[in-house]
């Protein structure tokens, strides 16, 4: 009898779940092998962490085996009742283990998120006709959200947002460049989720067929009404718990919990008309600022380049902008040494660790994703329209051939669809990239190959033919864990930071390649302007930023938080121009600034942006930096500046969302421009 009791029948289901267990353990073990693991609850020892992992394995497997033998096989109803009642609690615990916020959530947040999990389970139970199926689907969905959050945060350095759903295709394209190793706490959460999912597959197979259609219809109606209510900003504004801190969303996740934050984000997926919006006001505002701009005629005296090359360099950042980073060795000696016909400065970008298209969108269109109150990639993926007026269309109207280049997939961030709408006449992506310019660093076509290709394209064009080339590079894309790449930077810190060393080594290569590009165009007779800027800081998962921040990433000051959104830019011409340094602005102004510095004709929208920049040079999340360097929350801006920001919102709304009512003359070259 004893042997029979101990026997465990291995079905395909048990083998599948055991396989998941083994996979998670392998990912956790991989984490122990990758550099120096970050301490968890003060535990840095690999042996102790491995022991804890084995204990978690043994405990979860023991619970599963005991439940199967003592409860499921004996068909005890109390076991299924326990699974139903405890599923929301377990799903909440595993979800927040994966987010890393379980042990810092306030009691109120725990209670609210538990109520949400119970309500979600109720919806599943009412909707499905089968108890076991409802439990399985529920216990698949909630932990899956946690896994998504874990890897988004690991890869991008920020939490998952609902609008990230629009960039899934791009994420899949570059997914192979990251390490999927799992930290101890997150791994235990995954193991627990898999173990509990196995238990619910043993639940009683009870069916509820009465009123099936009515129940499903009721659930769908309730879901639609709930989404509509949560998407109403007026409703959200009346409930503090639904208000998000767009300046520091990470804090919201730690204070409010994951599910509550996802529900709160629904309101930001919908764009309402700004205050005081009216179509007739668009032309009035544009005329006022056009006249103001035209009074400063001296700003239009710059020479006009025949060739305008703009490079958005992947993950180009300069950590020396931080006080703790000022002692770092320069990895951009060529750019640092440029002192003739050059403008250097800083761009406040709307993304950190990822979201390249946000900075790109702001620069090319003049629209600010900061005014959308949604996660940056949504602009390219969701809000792109048939006629996307901006830098490309403005240059085309002045006789330039507009060429976009990106040495990766054309579908990334929906560029294949968006670029033609912007006015680009040709888009050269990885699929059509010439073989002779495919030299790679790690697995990406490197900057040197890209810049050599730009030089070749110049040689191929007709003399005097106007060229606008916009290049988005890939060399410095995350992740920075490749073992085959040999770093040339050796950081002098007590702890090793191999990812940071690899990243800085790549930036050193970028600087050298950019130097060759500049030297090749120094010999060109045609007036040429070359601009390069960074899209965002890299996401470095090895704790390097904790060493750069005075109080670590979790305790960074407001100033440090602001500075991690500033990337460098450099603007050079092969003809005489005054040299400027420390020019600062946010990315939404940069396209207009380039056009102005190139002495080109401007749209009314360009002129509006350049005038607004004089008053508010930086729009940064929930904050604004004014001309005197002071930072204000948008809600606390002086009345005159608040009115100007509202005028920006009105013009941008008309440009992005008015569709048939767009005042095109404001956003295109017209007779009075």
Secondary structure by P-SEA (a helix, b strand, c coil): ccccccbbbbcaaaaaaaaaaaaaaaaaaaaaaccccccccccccaaaaaaaaaaaaaaaaaaaaaaaccccccccaaaaaaaaaaaaaaaaaaaaaaacccccccaaaaaaaaaaaaaaaaaaaaacccaaaaaaaaaacaaaaaaaaaaaaaacccccccccccaaaaaaaccccccccccaaaaaaaaaaaaaaaaaaaccccccccaaaaaaaaaaaaaaaaaaaaacaaaaaaccccccccccaaaaaacccaaaaaaaacccccccccccccccaaaaaaaaaaaaaaaacccccbbbbcbbbbbbccccccccccccccccccccccccccccccccccccccccccaaaaaaaaaaccccccccccccccccccccccccccaaaaaaaaccbbbbbbccccccccccccccccccccccccccccccccccccccccaaaaaaaaaaaaaaccccbbbbbbbbbccccccccccccccccccccccccaaaaaaaaaaaaaaaaaaaaaaaacccccbbbbbbbbcccccccccccccccccccccccaaaaaaaabbbbbbbbccbbbbbccccccccaaaaaaaaaacccccaaaaaaaaaaaccccccccbbbcccccccccccccaaaaaaaaaaaaaaaaacccccccccccccccccc
